[in-house]
Amino acid sequence: MAVSAQFNAFVLELLGEVTPVVARRMFGGVGYYADGQFFALADDDELYFRVDERTRADFEREGMKAFSPMGPDSKSMSYFAVPPRLYDELEEWALWTRRAISVARAAPPKALRKSQPKSPQSPRKSAPAPARAAARRNPRRAR
């Protein structure tokens, strides 16, 4: 689940050749952002790009697998492993990187979680108004 400092530096250098990127550590992995868009992640020293229905087939043709953080039998996310050949083909690397960023930009924003409704609080029990007024005038009488 961890990402080595060397792999992270390597990825940042390659991505930086295409666009400015920010890396953020998360859950033992690293998330990569361009213009605030989360478009790639690294886990176990493997890089994954965000995909959609148009780009998924490119990754599948290359025999790449989807990112499944809970194991191979769990639900996969919309990120696929980057084909290793791209690390040596910089023009293709740039094209695939730009596509992943484009997919991230086109994705609908995640719905914000609605805060849980607060349970209604029971009303405070207080003395009737006349009794409160009397207590302010003569605190000994209110007891």
Secondary structure as GFF3:
##gff-version 3
##sequence-region A 1 143
A	DSSP	alpha_helix	5	16	.	.	.	ID=ss1
A	DSSP	beta_strand	22	26	.	.	.	ID=ss2
A	DSSP	beta_strand	29	34	.	.	.	ID=ss3
A	DSSP	beta_strand	37	43	.	.	.	ID=ss4
A	DSSP	beta_strand	46	50	.	.	.	ID=ss5
A	DSSP	alpha_helix	56	61	.	.	.	ID=ss6
A	DSSP	beta_strand	79	81	.	.	.	ID=ss7
A	DSSP	three_ten_helix	84	87	.	.	.	ID=ss8
A	DSSP	alpha_helix	90	106	.	.	.	ID=ss9
A	DSSP	alpha_helix	129	137	.	.	.	ID=ss10
###
